Amino acid sequence: FCEAMEALDERFDDEEPTQDDIEGILASASEVDPPEEIEESWNQMIDFMGEFVDDPTAASEDQLSEFESASNEVDAYMEEECNIGG
């Protein structure tokens, strides 16, 4: 998991991703097998991004809140376990 996330992080380091890049990131991330500790949050995050990649503003406040919570959990794991982010 950490190696896959490091590869994605390096691929788009210091540049603003285009829509094609975002779709590529989503496709790559969808194939990653997350650790059990964050599997539910990871899947929520991937599902949200897949559904709202074209228009995040179409998400409800509850969906945005769930995404933010899941994303925060995944980010914390990646920072603590993979030394990515922070």
PyMOL commands that set and color helices and strands:
alter all, ss='L'
color gray80, all
select helices_A, chain A and resi 2-11+19-30+36-52+56-58+61-82
alter helices_A, ss='H'
color red, helices_A
deselect
rebuild
show_as cartoon
